[in-house]
């Protein structure tokens, strides 16, 4: 299977040089884009459409550290984007408690229309999200390095738990955003 | 060699004549092309105007008039004259936008918008837009003395799939190969970017007649990358006109104004709005009603609309991950950005004075011409590339009427996404798919694009059959959906047609009709246009004779009658030049009489005072 890393000719790794990736994306777009073959036959144009679609998907995934982490985990067989994924039921108990506490506090702030409180929570959750992503990144780096002694199953589980939290925090922050937009308009 | 006209005509790079860029606007439309390396707008209307008013008049004899002439016919034929048709593109008859204050007569009970106009057959928005495009195409062909068959047509960035599809269909109807649907703010940036050869991050604030768009773009190494876009496809300068009109109708005590009065008040309101750009107050006259409109009041009336644009801009900046202070420039597009209150608001919002050195009316067409040239001229292919985004998320209805988003808004196009569905009943052989576009969580709050049933799934136990539904969005931002049953590999593919749009058969029929139409020569069309003019002049003369016959002097009546008879006679023939002369002669003959009528009217209005007192 052709991975997003293959599209850019990059080795599979958690760390990506994003400015270099952006430059390469522009160069590849200039070569592949349907605009380059607007006057060509249908086959050429379809090829350009498919090539650029794959390029755009790869770029979107690799330039963003969160998407990149989810993608690497998916390459290891765990797809957290799927609602029915077994991995989601597998989250540890303390995470569920954390979720319930945050949920309750945000609901209270929203009921009271307390925007300042919601913003303060967002700052705190932002920090938690960053920490969780760092934890996932550590596990994914170790997993990709795959040196002797690396226990694949343990690392995958570690990355999966950390990214499960990242995913929850992202949704939480989106809710605060929506609340903020609603309060301001 | 390049100066040799003969060689240029046979240039192998341009086998299809001149490729053009078209700004199909709510209020005005323009066509531009790159000639000798520079984009230029083409004269398209009376007096070599570069702006063709987007107004289409349907006459009793089946004739169609487009542009300034059509606009002049609006007060007298409000329901047969369609203006701002762009507002109706891809919209259903019960859409809030369709029901705003206007002077149209809709065919009741139709599932698509149909205007009931003179000439027998009702017309839909795609056909009306097709007339505008056909007019632009014809006038560009006359200007360049060559065929025009390929065009880049601009659309508001915030147009959804149905509105894009409708625009593309209108292009086909007009006999154009639509090279690309280009987002208007992107087109504007392209016009600026090439002029200045600049690098950096720009915001384009585009407030047109009926639509508002904002885009945040980054230009690096010749690649224009749209980072985010936002907008409101039902907000524009027309709303400013309506805001004035509503105040005027209220002041007149009109609760249920006639279409004719609405058309007249809207026209007067538009003029007042334009005048207020340069003066602090203006007197507006409708029939016998006079009213002073102050800029300060106008600013207050439009404030809700202006503030709505601010909310959209802040979201676009956030989506792009860019702070207002990081921008290298703000570009203004659209006639409504001439309103001083709008300029002030934009300057404050982005914390800098916006750029306006390219005429905001022309900038979109110029950018479209550049893109048309980039797409058709191989010599220029390495210079610039546009990477645009899809403005609204695409998703599918899932259990409980919840939307599952498959493609997020602001994804770079072309893009694709796939989702696997399973059956939920034993032996189930069909699966209903409902495609929606929008940002809201519930299906009912979003735009419904298409519903279809995947059939032919092998009857298996519940959950065993797996169907992959794939969305592909092309570089025009138009969606196609295909589905594949994974156990048998059976594939179904459809191009999404809006649920309340036109069927393929209807488009087909319209195309056939339009081919007949296109074959009529220009002569016939000029005759029709001239006939419409003649009818208007005759009706006006008859009315004045009927109402003010007492003001006629000796021999005048006979001369006017003779001139009218001559116009009537020629109106049945096919010589438009002779008809034009006769209309002119009638004008001349009746002028002394008409002047007396006007003088009397003025005297009555001033109520016994001499004109000098005023």
Interface residues (C-beta under 8 A of the other chain):
Chain A: X22 X23 X26 X29 X30 X33 X34 X35 X36 X38 X39 X49 X52 X53 X56 X57 X59 X60 X181 X184 X185
Chain B: X179 X180 X220 X221 X222 X223 X225 X311 X315 X374 X375 X376 X378 X381 X382 X385 X386 X387 X411 X412 X413 X414 X415 X416 X472 X474 X475
